[in-house]
Amino acid sequence: MKVSVKVPATTANLGPGFDCAGMALPLYNIVTIEETVLPGTGVEINVIQGNDSIEELSLDHIPVDENSIVYKAVELLYNMIGQSPSELKITIQSNIPVARGLGSSSSVIVGALIAANELLGRPADEVALLSIACEIEGHPDNITPAIVGGLVISSQEDDGSVIYRKLEWPQEWAITVCIPDFELSTDIARSVLPSEVPIHDAIFNAKHLAMFVEAINSKDVELMKWSLQDKLHQPYRTKLIPGLEEIQSKLRHFENVLGCVISGAGSSILIISQKNNLDNLKDIVREIWANQNIKCEIKTLSVENNGAQIVTNED
């Protein structure tokens, strides 16, 4: 039996929503799991590049043994029903740039879990899949939209369960993803964050996240511009992304720009705007990064309202 699952990319944080806001985007990884007939072969993991639009994706650092997050996801699911994974071939077709803040790791965790769950006869429901995936990833901001699609606010509770609600993204607002040709690992991006923050910074983010949700619901342009500020992660990570301060400074002069934020932990950045003058915005990013010898790919994307989907199920 063979199962393939298509999982969307995700962008997380969205300014003030650190570790709790995420959005699915129409770029996809495909994870395929098949049962092999050769006893004793164990779990085999292969990663293939499905997208060469940004030179070579750095896939070499993705573990393909029992240290792989893919293996750990499958193992946790099997353990849940009292089994151990064996004689499985897992293939990851990587179309989501790695270490660019677009949820590449979340996508393969989700894809492996859903494919394995299908192989096992669906013992895990959505609640269990969310809990297992977040146990591996550590937070729900990318995992949840990867599973359910759309724009999602989510919280992982102390018991491991995940509470989430989907918000409807205003169709009038464009999402432009700027993907540079350099990686930024989540571990490095996390290492620059303080272990504690001043109370006024926490209050600042609470206020802005509340207004972010209201701006989405009411399609309030001015409120959205105000809400896309953050004091918990972006001030510390900005220095890791060359040219970001200059990009943000220049984009502030464009009336149609609602905000420019780091996508996830970076290195990609996200421009939220109205749908006019998009070429001018892209030219600014390209020029600033070109001056620093940084190549980039820039895409204006819609929200992917579907989460992970089974695309092949062969007996």
N, C-alpha and C positions, 0 to 999 in steps of 0.2 A: 504494500500500500504506500502511496506517495501523496503528500499534501503540500501545496504551495500557498503562501500567504503574502499578500501585498500590503505593506505598511507605509503610511505617509510619514514624511519628515515633520518635524515640529519645531516651533520657535517658542522659547519659554521666557518667563519673567515679564516681558513687555513693559519695561520701566519699573513701576512700583510693585509689581506682583511677584516678588522674589520667592521662588520655590513653590508658588501656588497658582500662577497664571500660565496658560499655554495654549497654543493654537496649532492645528494641523495644516500642513501645506502640501500642495500637489507635486511633490517629489517623492519617489518611492524606492524602498528596498524590498526585495522579494526573498523570502526565506522558505526553503524547501526541505522537508524531512521525509525520508523514505526508509522503510524497513528493508534491511538487506537479508540475503538468504545464507550468507556465510557465517556460521557460528564462530564466536570467539573474536570477531573483527572489532568489537567495541563500537565506540562512537567516533565517526570520522567527520571532521568539519572542514569545509572548503570555502574560501572567499574568492569571488571573481569580480572583476571590475566591470560594471555595466555602463559607466559613464566616463568618457575621457575628455569632457569639455574643459576641464581645468587641468591641463597637463596630466601627470600621473597622481592618482589618489594614493595616499600613503596607507596601504592596507597591511604592510608587513608587521606592524605592531599589534594587530588584532590577534589575540591568542586563539589557537586552533586545537588546543588540548583541553584537559580537564580544568584548566584555569580560565577558560573562556566563559564569558557571561552567558553565552548561548547554551553551553553545556550546563551551567549552574541553573539556568531557568528550566531546562528540560528535567534536570535531576530533581529539583524541588517539586515539580508537578508529579513526577513519578513517585517520589517519596510520599507525597500526600495520599496516594492510594495504596501505599505499602509495596511499591515495586522499585526496581532500579533500571535505569535506561541501559539498553544493550542492543548491539547490532543495528545501529542507526547511522544513516548518512545524511549530514546536514550541509546544505549548500546555501550560501548567502550571495545573492546578486546585489552588489553595492552600487546604488545610483545616488545615494545621499552622501555628499562630501563629509569626510571623516574629520573630527576635531574642529568643526567650524560653527558649533553652536546650533546645529539643525537636527538634533535628536537622533543621530546615527545609532548610538548605542541603545537608546530606548527602542528604536524600530526593530533591531534584531532580537532584543529580549522579548518584545511583544510578538513578533513573527514566530519565533521558536516556541513560545508558550502556546499560542493558538494552534499552530500546526501539530504540536505534540498532543494537545488536548483533543484535537480531532482524531488523531490516530488512536487515542485511548477510549474513544467513544463519548467524549465530552463530559468527563466527570466534574470538571470545574465550571462554575457559572462566572458571569462577569465580575461579581464581587470577589471571588477567589482569585481570578486572573489578575485583577488590579492589585490585590494584596501581595501576591507572589512577585509580580513584576516590580512593585515598589520596594519590596524587601531587597531585591537585587540592586535596583537603581538608587534607592535611598531617598527619593522624593518623587512626588506625583506630577510635577508640572509638565514634563514631557510624556510620561507614561500614559496619563489619562487621555489626552487628545489623540495619541497614537492608537489607542483602543477604541475610543468612542467618536473621534472626529470633532471638528468644529473648534470654537473658542470656549475654553473651559477654565473655571475656577475650581480648584480642588484642594483637599486637605487630607493628609495621612494621619490617622488618629493613633493614639498610644497602643491600641490593640492590633494595629496593622491594617485596619480597614480604611477604605478611602471614601470620603464624601465628596461629591462633585455636582456642579450645576453648569449647564451649557448656556452661553449667551449668544445672541444673534449679531454677527458682525454687520455693521452698516454697509450696504452695497455701494454707497457713494464714496467710500474711503478705499484708497489703494494701499496695497502692501508691497513695498519694493525691497527685495532682499539683495544685499550687496555682499558677495562671497569672495574674500581675498584668497590669494594663492598661498597663504601661510596658515599653518595649524596653530591652535591654542588648546591645549589639553584642559579638560575640566579640572584635573588635579592641580595644575598650575593656577588656573583661574580661581579655584577655591582657596589656594594657599595664601593669596594676598588679602583675603577677607579677615577682618578682626573677629576674635571669638566672642567679643561683647561689643555692643554699640550704645551710645548715649541714649537716654530715654527720649530726648527730643527728636532724635533721628527715627526712632521706632514710631513715635507719634506722627511724624512727618509722613512716613510711608503708609500708615494706617489711613490717614486723611486722604492721601492721593489715590490709594487703591479703591477706597469707597467712591471717590469721585470718578475714577476710571470706569467702574461698573455703571454708574449713573450716566456718564457720557456715552457709553455704548448703548444703553437702553434708550436714551433720549436723542441720540445722534447729534449731540451738542458739540460743535466744532471747537468753540472757545474753551469749554470745560475740558475737552480731551487734550487740548494744547497744555492746559494747566496741569492736568493729572499725570502726564507722562514724565514725571520727575521722580527721582529716587535718591535715597541716601544710604541704602544698605549694601549695594554691590557695585553699582556703576562708577562711583567716584574712585573706587579702589582698582577697578579693572580697566578703566579708560587708558591708563598708561601702558597696558599690554597690547593695545591696538594702535599702531602708528597712524597718525593722521586723523584719528577720530575726533579729537577736540576741534581741529580746523574744519572738519566736515560739519560737525554740529553747529559751529559758529556761523558758517556761511549759509547753512540751511535755515537758520533763524530769520533770515531776511526774506524768505519766500512765504507769502501769505497763505499759500495752499498747503504748506507743510505743517502737520499737526505735531510731529515729533520725530526724533531719530534716537533709537535705543540699541543697545547691544542685544543680539539674538542669543538667548541662552547665556552660556559662559563666554561666547565669542569663538572665533574671531569675526564671524559675520555680523553685519549690522542691519537694522531694519528701519526703513523710512515709512512712516505712516502719513498719508497725505490725501488731499482731494485728487481727483483724477486728471487734472490739467497740469501742463508743464512738466510732465514726467521725464521727458528727454533732458530737460535742463538740469533736473535733480541728478540724473544719472551721470551727466557730463561733469558735474562738480565732483562727484565721488571718484570718477575715473581719473580726472586731472590731478586731484590731490594725491591719490594713491600712486599714480604714474610718476609723480615727482619724487616719490620714495621708492621707486622701482618695484612697486607692488602691482601685479596683474590682478584682474578681478573679473568675475562674471556677475552680471546684474540682471535680476528677473523681477518683473512685476507679476505677482501671483494673486490668485483668489484664495479664499479659505477653503480647505478640503473638509466638507461636512461629513464625509464618510471616514470612519476609522479603518482599522485593519480588516481586510476582506480575504476570504478563501477564494483563490482563483483557480486552483486545481485540486481535485480529490479523485485519485485513481486507485482502484482496488488492484 
